[in-house]
Amino acid sequence: ALREGGPLALALRPYQALLPIVSDNELRDGLPPHHAPIIDRIVRHIDPSRTFWDLHIEARMTLQQLYEVVAHLVYWRKVRVIVALGKNVCYVIKPEFEMKNLKHIVQFLRTEVPEIDIKLLLEWLSRSVRFTDLLREYSRYNQRVGFVRAMIFLLKYDAITPLWQFKLHCATPLESATIAAKKGPYAERFQQLAPYYDGYTATEEVMHCAGLDRKALYLVESAYQEVLVEILRTSKDEKAFPWSVLQ
């Protein structure tokens, strides 16, 4: 049986995913003897593009059960918790990443994924670029598969990082009074969301805390876009995510 996953299990979110940091063989065959069978069910479904929400449905278990499995896999140094590889995420090469290491990665990827131009991909990733926009650059199926493999490899070796989306509520006192008096289908919801627009709480975390999907949140924010500033940046801020137990 699994023991409780501790602080990590409590810190995980449905929009996150698992990134294997060992080979597939080591992930399958390198687990401790007599581990719980439920762990094998998760290992079979691990995919950096599958969120924990997707994973718990596919593996037919509760989110809490999944989080406890994840905590064990992280403790055993088999996986890392990441934001799910997906269309709404922006990526950029880590500023602190050693260029000499990047050179080796380029050489390796040119052999492993010859169907895509690695040099061009890295040029795109030198500035903030959305996953969806990158994917559109590849029209053939084998190129798209190669692109996803390259992105997973770059994440695995910590060469790229996601840029989180934050919103800052920057209304003047007069605008704040006007907003408070404003009526409409989204007025009450905006008042509920306002504390999250502090420039420190990422959009994914806002959706999780408020119980909204991306479309519902977009409708509210569009109605008040004149007082919201969008910021894209990396973050290890405790208020945005409980990073201390994830890394």
C-alpha positions as MATLAB code, in Angstrom:
seq = 'ALREGGPLALALRPYQALLPIVSDNELRDGLPPHHAPIIDRIVRHIDPSRTFWDLHIEARMTLQQLYEVVAHLVYWRKVRVIVALGKNVCYVIKPEFEMKNLKHIVQFLRTEVPEIDIKLLLEWLSRSVRFTDLLREYSRYNQRVGFVRAMIFLLKYDAITPLWQFKLHCATPLESATIAAKKGPYAERFQQLAPYYDGYTATEEVMHCAGLDRKALYLVESAYQEVLVEILRTSKDEKAFPWSVLQ';
ca = [
       0.000    0.000    0.000;
       1.063    3.577   -0.598;
       1.833    5.824    2.302;
       0.582    9.399    2.144;
       2.616   11.485   -0.293;
       3.286   14.276    2.203;
       3.784   17.947    1.235;
       4.291   17.201   -2.458;
       0.956   15.392   -2.816;
      -0.774   18.390   -1.228;
       0.975   20.846   -3.569;
       0.133   19.206   -6.899;
      -2.436   20.657   -9.292;
      -4.708   19.061  -11.969;
      -3.101   21.150  -14.759;
       0.388   19.749  -14.137;
       1.984   16.703  -15.769;
       4.863   14.246  -15.420;
       8.142   14.379  -17.318;
      10.230   11.176  -17.148;
      13.865   11.936  -16.340;
      15.078    8.371  -16.881;
      14.808    6.025  -19.880;
      11.545    4.184  -20.535;
      13.191    0.889  -19.525;
      14.439    2.318  -16.238;
      11.055    3.870  -15.545;
       9.304    0.523  -16.046;
      11.901   -1.861  -14.612;
      13.735    0.294  -12.065;
      10.950    0.686   -9.529;
      11.548   -0.617   -5.993;
      10.615   -4.275   -5.365;
       7.150   -4.892   -3.987;
       5.867   -1.448   -5.050;
       2.118   -0.973   -5.154;
       0.465   -2.191   -8.415;
      -1.297    1.165   -8.718;
       2.085    2.704   -9.605;
       2.375    0.489  -12.701;
      -0.983    1.812  -13.895;
       0.335    5.370  -13.798;
       3.706    4.540  -15.379;
       1.925    3.051  -18.403;
       0.085    6.349  -19.002;
       2.849    8.903  -18.368;
       3.008   11.530  -21.106;
       4.207   15.152  -20.644;
       1.206   16.361  -22.640;
      -1.325   14.625  -20.361;
      -2.404   16.655  -17.360;
      -3.003   15.004  -14.020;
      -6.704   15.522  -14.678;
      -6.433   13.462  -17.909;
      -4.208   10.911  -16.215;
      -6.487   10.185  -13.279;
      -9.377    9.505  -15.678;
      -7.325    7.238  -17.954;
      -5.863    5.329  -14.985;
      -9.276    5.122  -13.273;
      -8.276    6.516   -9.907;
      -8.964    9.597   -7.831;
      -6.762   12.670   -8.088;
      -5.590   12.114   -4.515;
      -4.502    8.559   -5.341;
      -2.661    9.875   -8.389;
      -0.936   12.604   -6.377;
       0.331   10.029   -3.888;
       1.771    7.928   -6.750;
       3.397   11.034   -8.236;
       4.980   11.892   -4.883;
       6.615    8.466   -4.796;
       7.865    8.655   -8.388;
       9.391   12.074   -7.696;
      10.991   10.815   -4.482;
      12.509    7.886   -6.403;
      13.875   10.384   -8.975;
      12.028    8.837  -11.913;
       9.993   11.875  -12.984;
       9.737   15.631  -12.622;
       6.534   17.650  -12.227;
       6.024   20.176  -15.026;
       3.260   22.237  -16.545;
       1.634   19.993  -19.153;
       3.100   20.389  -22.631;
       0.218   22.130  -24.368;
      -1.087   24.680  -26.807;
      -1.527   27.567  -24.350;
       1.994   27.441  -22.921;
       4.844   29.704  -24.056;
       8.423   28.439  -23.932;
      11.823   30.087  -24.068;
      15.441   28.938  -23.715;
      16.555   29.342  -20.108;
      18.773   32.440  -19.836;
      21.098   30.633  -17.421;
      21.460   27.518  -19.583;
      25.090   26.825  -20.513;
      25.664   27.368  -24.241;
      28.322   24.653  -24.340;
      25.661   22.171  -23.211;
      23.239   23.495  -25.812;
      25.811   22.693  -28.478;
      25.812   19.021  -27.430;
      22.010   18.973  -27.413;
      21.907   20.335  -30.973;
      24.297   17.639  -32.159;
      22.259   14.922  -30.452;
      18.872   16.142  -31.721;
      20.103   16.450  -35.287;
      20.693   12.702  -35.177;
      17.590   11.767  -33.190;
      15.029   13.979  -34.987;
      16.463   14.676  -38.469;
      12.980   15.523  -39.780;
      13.047   18.991  -38.187;
      15.514   21.870  -38.334;
      16.871   22.026  -34.762;
      18.779   25.228  -35.427;
      15.590   26.984  -36.536;
      13.629   25.590  -33.564;
      16.187   26.985  -31.125;
      16.087   30.354  -32.873;
      12.322   30.442  -32.330;
      12.779   29.426  -28.697;
      15.267   32.224  -28.107;
      12.216   34.469  -27.731;
       8.843   33.817  -26.142;
       6.820   31.559  -28.415;
       3.587   29.632  -27.877;
       3.578   25.852  -28.293;
       0.659   26.043  -30.736;
       2.469   28.576  -32.928;
       5.510   26.319  -33.097;
       3.393   23.278  -33.953;
       1.801   25.138  -36.891;
       5.234   25.439  -38.482;
       5.246   21.687  -39.109;
       2.770   20.452  -41.690;
       3.737   16.780  -41.942;
       2.893   14.222  -39.277;
       6.463   12.979  -38.848;
       7.646   16.575  -38.384;
       5.059   17.167  -35.659;
       6.076   13.989  -33.866;
       9.732   15.024  -34.153;
       8.939   18.499  -32.822;
       7.177   17.119  -29.728;
      10.074   14.711  -29.109;
      12.557   17.591  -29.365;
      10.534   19.737  -26.940;
      10.342   16.887  -24.416;
      14.097   16.369  -24.718;
      14.776   20.085  -24.157;
      12.506   20.072  -21.104;
      14.133   16.912  -19.777;
      17.555   18.537  -19.886;
      16.284   21.808  -18.460;
      17.224   23.784  -21.577;
      13.840   25.509  -21.921;
      11.303   26.814  -19.431;
       7.611   27.716  -19.636;
       6.597   31.336  -19.369;
       3.614   31.692  -17.063;
       0.812   34.118  -17.756;
      -0.039   36.563  -14.978;
      -2.620   39.343  -14.856;
      -2.227   42.575  -12.916;
      -5.258   44.647  -11.909;
      -4.076   48.228  -12.384;
      -7.237   50.317  -12.184;
      -7.129   53.881  -10.837;
      -9.329   54.661   -7.796;
     -11.933   56.169  -10.139;
     -11.870   53.094  -12.405;
     -12.144   50.822   -9.363;
     -15.251   52.673   -8.212;
     -16.731   52.435  -11.704;
     -15.985   48.709  -11.857;
     -17.561   48.141   -8.431;
     -20.754   49.803   -9.658;
     -20.703   48.064  -13.025;
     -23.526   45.647  -13.719;
     -23.497   42.815  -16.201;
     -23.185   39.042  -16.541;
     -19.547   39.013  -15.392;
     -19.547   41.722  -12.703;
     -19.904   39.434   -9.699;
     -17.402   36.917  -11.051;
     -14.830   39.641  -11.677;
     -15.136   40.852   -8.101;
     -14.452   37.293   -6.943;
     -11.414   36.998   -9.222;
      -9.953   40.441   -8.478;
      -7.700   39.265   -5.585;
      -5.925   36.887   -7.986;
      -4.940   39.720  -10.354;
      -1.910   40.626   -8.289;
       0.813   39.857  -10.820;
       1.883   36.818   -8.782;
      -0.869   34.248   -9.342;
      -0.571   32.409  -12.664;
      -3.598   31.982  -14.920;
      -3.607   28.197  -14.465;
      -3.702   28.646  -10.700;
      -6.554   31.181  -11.013;
      -8.601   28.659  -13.027;
      -7.862   25.944  -10.474;
      -8.793   28.065   -7.442;
     -11.883   29.617   -9.047;
     -13.128   26.376  -10.627;
     -13.245   27.892  -14.133;
     -12.146   26.549  -17.494;
     -10.069   28.687  -19.867;
     -13.059   29.819  -21.946;
     -15.069   30.996  -18.914;
     -12.076   32.894  -17.544;
     -11.418   34.483  -20.947;
     -14.993   35.812  -21.125;
     -14.683   37.491  -17.723;
     -11.246   38.961  -18.434;
     -12.302   40.223  -21.876;
     -15.080   42.259  -20.261;
     -12.502   43.995  -18.036;
      -9.471   44.033  -20.296;
      -9.054   47.821  -19.955;
      -7.861   47.408  -16.340;
      -5.859   44.176  -16.695;
      -2.227   43.995  -17.776;
      -0.943   40.639  -19.069;
       2.573   39.588  -18.059;
       4.557   36.596  -19.318;
       7.515   35.526  -17.213;
       9.169   32.622  -15.469;
       8.225   32.228  -11.848;
       9.233   30.336   -8.741;
       7.175   32.587   -6.538;
       5.558   30.739   -3.639;
       2.281   32.576   -4.157;
       2.014   31.384   -7.745;
       3.046   27.764   -7.151;
       4.375   25.789   -4.170;
       7.709   25.243   -5.928;
       9.717   24.436   -2.801;
       8.310   20.918   -2.653;
       8.369   20.343   -6.411;
      12.071   20.881   -6.979;
];
